[in-house]
Amino acid sequence: MSKKLLQQVCKNLYGKPSWNVRRGYGSSITFEFGKPKLEVLKKVFEPSKKSGRKYPHRYAHVHGEWHLWIFCCDWIVQQEGRKVGDSTSEKKIDQGCSVLGGQYLTKVVVNQKNWQTDFHFDLGGRLKTKPYKNEDEPLEMWSLRCPDGRWFELRADGKFSHQSGKTPSDKKVWKPFTT
């Protein structure tokens, strides 16, 4: 059931080029897909000694219709079967991001034996994620924000969530990922 749901969610994403592929905090990476959209937060953050900011500011970001966030997992990037980047250092993370930028996503496959996820791209790029070893609690390995505001998320224990992005973390419903 969830395997079909993932493919249904991704069918309109397949064939779209990735852009703004970049390193985030730690070993996380993010991808944008689809039409760009400017998001400007209405809240103005005032200067404060605590934050170290001297002037008022607000956040403005460009996001795609689709946003893929890879985090809380080990990952490698391959190009035509050759490893070109991984999650172990900033340099290797940046190398992987530069290879996948501009490639079209063509397929997402979750291996139900080890919860490794393979993201396939049109120019031979491949992103392979796998759960961290020996984690006390199951963490989300990746999240995909869809144009309808829902997120498809997969945890290291093989459970997934497909809910509104406004759903608080403690209210999310996690179901087993099955065929």
N, C-alpha and C positions, 0 to 999 in steps of 0.2 A: 504493500500500500504506500509506504513512504517513499520507496524507490520511484514509483510512478509519480507521486506528488513532486519529488525533486525534479524529474524530467519535465513535468508540466510547468513548474515554476521557471525552469531554465529554457524552455523552448523559444521564448521571445528574446532571450539573452544570447543564445547561440548565433554566431555570425556577426556579432558586434565587436569592434576593436576595443582593446583595453587602452586606457590613457591615464596619465597622472599616476602611474604605478610607482609607489615609493615606500621607503622604509618609514615605519612609525616608531612607537616606543618599544624599546628592547628589540626583540627579533620579529615584531609584527610587521606586516606589509599590507598595503591597501591598493585596490584597483578601482578605477571608475570605468563605466561602460555606458553607452547611450548618450543622449543629448545632454549637454552641460546645463546646469541650473545654478544660479547664484542664490545663496542663502545668506541673508543678513539678519543677525539676531537683533531684536528690538532693544534688548536690555543694554544700557550703557554702564560700563564698569568705571566707577569713580577712582581717582587716585587714592592710594593708601600706602602707608609705611609697611604694612604687612606684606603686600604683594610686590612692593618695590617699584610700582608704576607711579610716574610723576604726572601723567596726563590722562584725561578720560579716554576710553576706547570702547569699541564694539567689535565683535567678530564678524567677518565676512568670508565665506568659503564658496568655492565652485565645486559642485558634486555632479556626478552623472545620475541618470535615471536609475542606474544599478550601481551598488557599491559593495565590493567584496573585501572582507577584512579577514586576514589570516593571522591568528594569534594563539597563544597558549598551546603550541604544538611545535614539533620539529618539522622542518620542511627542506626540500631540495628543489632546485630548478635544473632541468635538463633541456638541452637543445639538440635535436636529432640524436637522442640517446646518450649524449655526453654531458656529464655534470658541469654546470657553469656557475652555480651559485647555491648558497644554503643559508641556514639560520644561525651560523656560528660566529660571524663577525660582521661589523658594519660594511667592510669592503666586499665580502661575499654576498651580503644582502643586497647591496647596491648593484653588484654585477648581475644578480638574478633579476632584479627589477628592470634593469636596462634591456635585458634580453627579451622579457615578456611584454614590455611596452609596445603598443601598436599591433600586437598579434590578436587575432580574432579567436574568441573562445568557441570551441566546437563540441566539447563533451565534458561532462562531469560524472565520474564513476566512484562510488563508495564501495570498498571491499568490506563485506560484513564479517570477515574472519578477524581482521585486525583494525578496522575503522580507518584505514588509510584512505585518503581521498586523492584521486588523480584528476587534475584539471588539464585538459588537452587544448592546444592552440594550433591554429592553421599553418603556421610556418615551422612546425616541428617542435615548438616549445611545450614543456610539460612541467607542471607544478605538482609535487607529491607531498602531501602532508601526512604525518603520523602522530599518534598521541605521545605525550611525554611519558617516560617510564616512571613507575612508582609514585604516581600522584595520589595523595590522600583523598581528594575529592575530584569528581569528574568536571573538567573545565571545557568550555566551548573552544573548539579548535578553529572553527571558521563560521562566519556569519555573512549572509547575502541579503542586502536590503533591496527590495523590489520596488518598482514604480508605484505600487498601490499602498506603500507604507508598511507592508508586512516584512518580517525578517524570517528567513529560513536559516536555522542554526543547527550545527552538529556538535555534540559533545564527545569526549574521549571514551565514554562508556557505551557509545552506540545509541544514544537517545537524541531525538531531534525535537525542535520546536518550530512552529510556523504560525507566528502571531504578529499582532500589531506592534510596531516599534514603541508604542506608548505603554505597553504592558510592563508593569514593574517586574524586576528580576524575581522577586519572591512570589509572584503570581503566575509565572510562566508554567505552562503544562508541558512536560517532557514525555514523549512517547518512544517506544522502541523503534529503531529504524529497521524495517522489514521489506521483503520483496512484495 
